[in-house]
């Protein structure tokens, strides 16, 4: 599965998309391959933007410049990616279960600098 995933990421990158969507692109990969996939995704999105669902927070700095956290379809976090304690605290809060039932938290990232906060489709 990991090889197919890497090929799919490579093919997407070769198309120079204006917007790249990726759902858990690094989930089935070993750490080295996951880092390589993130590098490819960032390069592919350099001319446009990228939205990636990600749960491996250690990959954020190599993948994105900005992180938008969603909980139950609502934006609950919108910050620049950095190593600040405030960002780490906000991410910890984002991934804390929101009450009874399964935690349905997802994290979306974008590498397109200067985007306005996303509050809904135009």
N, C-alpha and C positions, 0 to 999 in steps of 0.2 A: 504494500500500500504506500509506503514512504517514497519509493521510486516514482510511482504514478503521480503522487502529490507534487514531487519536485518537478516532474516533466510538465504538469499542468501549470505550475507557477512560472516556469521558464517560457512556456508558450504564451501565457498571458502577458508576460513582460515584453516579449518580442513584438507584440501588437501595438505598443506605445499607446495605451488607453488614456482617455481624458479622465476617466474615473475608474479605479480598480476596486472591486469588492472581493473580500476574502473572508471566509468563515473558518476559523480555527486552522489556518494554513500551516501552522507548525505543530499541531497536536500529535500527529503520528510519527514525528521525526525525532531522531536522536539529537542531543544538544548542539552538536556541530552543524548538522544539516538544518536544524531549526534556525540557527543564527544565519546560515547562508540563505535560507528562504526569506528571512526578514530583510536581509540586504538586497536581495532581488526585488522584493516587493517595494521597498523604498526607492530603488533605482527606477523601477517601472512607473512609479507614481510621480516621479520628479517633474514631469511636464504637466501634471494635472493634480489629481487628488486620490486619496485612498481611504477606504473605510474597511476596517478589519475587526472582526470579533476575535478577542484574545483573552486568555486566562493565564498565560505565562507572563506575569508582570515584569520579570527580569529582562524580557525582550523589548519592552517599551522604548528605552533610549535608542536602540538601534533601528526601530521601526517607525517612530513618529516624533513629531515636534509638539503635538497637541493631543490630549486625551479627553474624550467625552464619555462619561459614565452614564449608563442608562439603568433604571430600575423600574420595572413594571411600565415600560414605554415612556417614562419621563426622564428628562435630563436632570441628573442630580450632581454632576461634576463636569466642569469644563475648564481645563487648565493647560498651561504649557508643560511639556514633559521636562522634568529636571530631577535632581536628586534631593530636593528639599524635604525636610521632615514634614512640612505641611502637606505636600503631595502624598507622601507615604501614609500619613494619617488619614487623608481623604480616601485613598485607595483601600485601606483597611476597613474603613467605614462602609465603603461601597460594597465590599464583598462579605460584609456581615449579613447574616439572614435577616430579612425584613419582617419577621414574625413567624407565626405557625405555618407549616407547609414547606415545600421544597424551595430552596433559594434559586430564583430564576434570573440572577444577575448576569449581565453580559457587559462587556466593555468594548466600545468602538474607538478606534483610533484613526487619525487622519494625518497625513504627512504634507498636506498642502498648507504652507504658511500663510498667515494673514486672513484666514477664513473667518467670517463673522460667526458668532455663536449660532448653533442650529436650533431653531425654535419651531420648525415645521416646514413643510414643503411650500414653495412659492405658488 
